[in-house]
């Protein structure tokens, strides 16, 4: 299917299960046109309108017709500058898609008010498995609201909160909520200034998420993370310096049948010549990252 918006042709795909037109700058007008077609695909499972500049008006248009696609499983609206108004509209309409499993609202200029609305409405999608709010500058208070709402999405497997101006208070709130999401497999808190207090809070609660595979704390000093991890029982750390990047691999034996593996990807602001270096004996797996 090709859609014409502002006199230009934009390629997209539309079939019974999925619809996508990412990165085409369709803006609000295009989103409104797409919204008008959703009634023809009631069994739609995936809707991807990432990076299209649909802003608040486009988000509101999509929100109004979510009831036409009650079986939706994945909604990707990242990178659309929808702001608090758009985020509130979308999440308020989540009651229309109760089986939603993946929600991407990253890089949308969402601030505290919008994030609070998101947190308030997460209970409408109890089957949610992936939530991406990276790049929105929601800060500590709203992060605490998101943390408090995690008990309503117990099946959550991935949580992206990178680049949100989160400090120690917000990180501590997330740490305290990890017990509510025991199936969590990936947690991204990179590009936040959580400091030693936040790192300590997160690492001290890792036992609550035995299935966790990737933890991204990029931007936190190596020594801070190392000292925090050293206090976690049954954890061994191995360092490898590659230019200005230090990668810590943590292998923690659990009482569960599998071995818990966490990758901490750290970028050091300055190389510390006094820090002992351990020669690499085996390749270090690439750290978990997610585009903002």
C-alpha positions in Angstrom: 0.0 0.0 0.0 1.2 3.5 -0.8 -0.3 6.6 0.8 -0.1 10.1 -0.6 0.6 12.8 2.0 1.3 16.4 1.0 1.6 15.4 -2.6 4.3 12.8 -1.9 4.1 9.1 -2.0 5.1 7.2 1.1 5.6 3.5 1.1 4.0 1.5 3.9 2.6 -1.9 4.4 -0.9 -2.8 5.4 -2.2 -6.3 5.7 -4.4 -8.2 8.2 -1.8 -8.3 10.9 0.5 -5.3 10.6 0.7 -1.7 9.3 3.9 0.4 9.2 5.1 3.7 7.7 8.1 4.6 9.8 10.5 7.5 9.2 8.4 9.2 6.4 7.5 12.5 8.0 3.8 12.0 7.3 3.0 14.4 10.1 -0.4 14.9 11.7 -2.3 14.9 8.4 -0.8 11.5 7.4 -1.6 10.1 10.8 -5.2 11.3 10.6 -5.5 9.6 7.1 -4.1 6.4 8.5 -6.4 6.5 11.5 -9.3 6.7 9.1 -8.3 3.4 7.5 -7.9 1.3 10.7 -11.5 0.3 10.8 -10.8 -1.9 7.7 -8.3 -4.0 9.6 -10.0 -5.0 12.8 -7.5 -7.8 13.4 -4.4 -5.6 13.2 -1.7 -6.7 15.6 1.2 -4.2 14.8 1.0 -0.5 14.2 4.3 1.3 13.5 4.4 5.1 12.9 7.8 5.7 14.4 9.7 9.0 13.5 6.9 10.7 11.5 6.5 14.0 13.3 2.8 13.4 13.9 2.9 15.5 17.1 -0.1 15.8 19.5 -2.8 16.1 16.8 -1.7 13.0 15.0 -1.5 11.1 18.3 -4.9 12.2 19.2 -6.3 11.0 15.9 -4.7 7.6 16.4 -6.0 7.4 20.0 -9.6 8.0 18.8 -9.6 4.9 16.6 -7.7 2.4 18.7 -11.1 0.8 19.5 -11.2 -0.3 15.8 -8.2 -2.6 16.4 -8.9 -4.3 19.7 -6.4 -7.1 19.0 -3.4 -4.8 18.7 -0.3 -6.2 20.3 2.4 -3.7 19.4 2.2 0.1 19.1 5.3 2.1 18.1 4.9 5.8 18.2 8.5 6.7 19.1 10.1 9.9 17.8 6.9 11.9 17.0 7.1 14.9 19.3 3.6 14.3 20.6 4.4 15.9 24.0 2.3 15.5 27.1 -1.0 16.0 25.3 -0.4 13.2 22.8 1.0 10.8 25.4 -2.1 11.4 27.6 -4.4 10.8 24.7 -2.7 7.6 23.6 -2.5 6.0 27.0 -6.0 7.0 28.0 -7.2 5.0 25.0 -5.3 1.9 26.0 -8.5 0.4 27.4 -9.4 -0.2 23.8 -6.4 -2.5 23.2 -6.2 -4.6 26.4 -4.0 -7.2 24.9 -1.2 -4.8 24.0 2.3 -6.2 24.7 4.6 -3.6 23.4 4.4 0.2 23.7 7.1 2.6 22.4 6.7 6.3 23.2 10.4 7.2 23.2 11.8 10.5 22.0 8.4 12.3 22.2 9.2 15.4 24.3 7.1 13.9 27.1 7.7 15.5 30.4 6.5 14.8 34.0 2.8 15.4 33.3 2.7 13.1 30.4 4.8 10.4 32.1 2.4 10.5 35.1 -0.5 10.0 32.7 1.3 7.0 31.2 1.9 5.5 34.6 -1.7 6.0 35.6 -2.9 4.1 32.5 -0.6 1.2 32.5 -3.1 -0.8 34.4 -5.2 -0.8 31.2 -2.7 -3.1 29.5 -1.9 -5.8 32.1 -0.2 -8.0 29.4 2.4 -5.4 28.5 5.8 -6.9 28.0 7.8 -4.0 26.6 7.8 -0.3 27.6 10.1 2.3 26.0 10.0 5.8 27.4 13.6 6.7 26.6 14.6 10.2 25.6 11.8 12.1 27.2 13.3 13.9 30.2 10.6 12.7 32.6 12.9 13.2 35.7 12.7 11.8 39.2 9.1 12.5 40.3 7.5 11.0 37.2 9.9 8.1 37.2 8.7 7.3 40.7 5.2 7.3 39.3 6.2 4.9 36.6 7.9 2.7 39.1 4.8 2.6 41.3 2.7 1.5 38.3 4.9 -1.5 37.4 2.9 -3.7 39.7 0.1 -3.4 37.2 2.2 -4.9 34.4 3.7 -8.0 36.1 4.7 -9.6 32.7 7.0 -6.8 31.7 10.2 -8.0 30.1 11.9 -4.9 28.9 12.0 -1.4 30.3 13.8 1.5 28.6 14.3 4.7 30.5 17.5 6.0 29.0 18.1 9.8 28.7 15.4 10.9 31.0 17.2 13.2 33.5 16.7 10.5 36.1 18.7 11.0 39.3 19.3 8.8 42.4 15.7 9.3 43.6 14.2 8.0 40.4 16.7 5.1 40.1 15.9 4.1 43.7 12.2 4.1 43.0 12.8 1.8 40.0 15.0 -0.5 42.1 12.2 -0.8 44.7 9.7 -1.8 42.0 11.8 -4.6 40.4 10.2 -7.0 42.8 6.9 -6.4 40.9 8.4 -7.4 37.5 10.1 -10.8 38.1 10.2 -11.6 34.4 12.2 -8.5 33.5 15.0 -9.3 31.0 16.4 -5.9 30.0 16.6 -2.6 31.9 18.1 0.5 30.3 19.0 3.4 32.5 21.8 4.8 30.4 22.5 8.5 30.0 21.0 9.3 33.4 22.8 10.9 36.3 21.8 8.3 38.9 25.1 8.5 40.8 26.5 6.0 43.3 23.2 6.0 45.3 21.1 5.0 42.3 23.6 2.4 41.1 23.8 0.9 44.6 20.0 0.7 44.8 19.7 -1.0 41.4 22.4 -3.6 42.0 21.2 -4.4 45.5 17.8 -5.4 44.0 19.1 -7.6 41.2 18.0 -10.7 43.1 14.4 -9.6 42.4 14.8 -10.1 38.7 16.5 -13.5 38.2 15.7 -13.5 34.5 17.5 -10.2 33.8 20.0 -10.6 30.9 21.0 -7.0 30.1 21.4 -3.9 32.3 22.6 -0.7 30.5 24.2 1.8 32.8 26.2 3.6 30.2 27.5 6.9 31.5 28.1 5.8 35.1 31.7 5.7 36.3 33.3 2.3 36.3 34.5 2.5 39.9 31.0 3.4 41.1 29.5 0.4 39.5 32.3 -1.9 40.5 32.1 -0.9 44.2 28.3 -1.3 44.1 28.4 -4.7 42.4 31.0 -6.0 44.8 28.4 -5.9 47.6 26.0 -8.2 45.7 26.3 -11.8 46.9 27.7 -14.5 44.5 28.7 -11.9 41.9 31.9 -12.0 40.0 33.0 -9.1 37.7 35.5 -9.0 34.9 36.7 -5.8 33.3 38.0 -5.1 29.8 39.1 -1.7 28.6 38.7 -0.8 25.0 39.8 2.7 24.4 37.5 4.8 26.6 34.9 2.1 27.0 34.9 -0.4 29.9 32.6 -3.4 29.7 31.8 -5.3 32.9 30.4 -8.7 32.6 28.7 -10.0 35.7 27.9 -13.7 36.1 25.8 -14.5 39.2 24.9 -18.0 40.1 21.3 -18.3 41.2 19.3 -20.9 42.9 17.2 -21.0 39.7 18.1 -23.6 37.0 19.9 -21.1 34.9 22.9 -18.7 35.2 22.1 -15.0 35.5 24.1 -12.9 33.1 24.2 -9.1 33.1 26.1 -6.9 30.8 27.0 -3.4 32.1 28.2 -1.2 29.3 30.0 1.8 30.7 31.6 4.7 28.9 34.4 6.4 31.0 34.7 10.1 30.7 38.5 9.9 31.3 40.9 7.0 31.2 42.3 6.3 34.6 45.9 5.3 34.3 46.0 4.1 37.9 43.2 1.6 37.4 44.6 -2.0 37.1 43.9 -3.6 33.7 43.2 -7.2 33.2 44.2 -8.7 29.8 41.4 -10.0 27.8 41.2 -13.8 27.7 38.0 -14.1 25.8 35.7 -11.8 23.8 33.3 -9.7 25.8 29.7 -9.8 24.5 28.5 -6.6 23.1 26.5 -4.6 25.6 22.8 -4.1 25.3 21.9 -0.8 23.7 18.7 0.7 22.4 18.4 3.7 20.1 16.8 6.7 21.8 
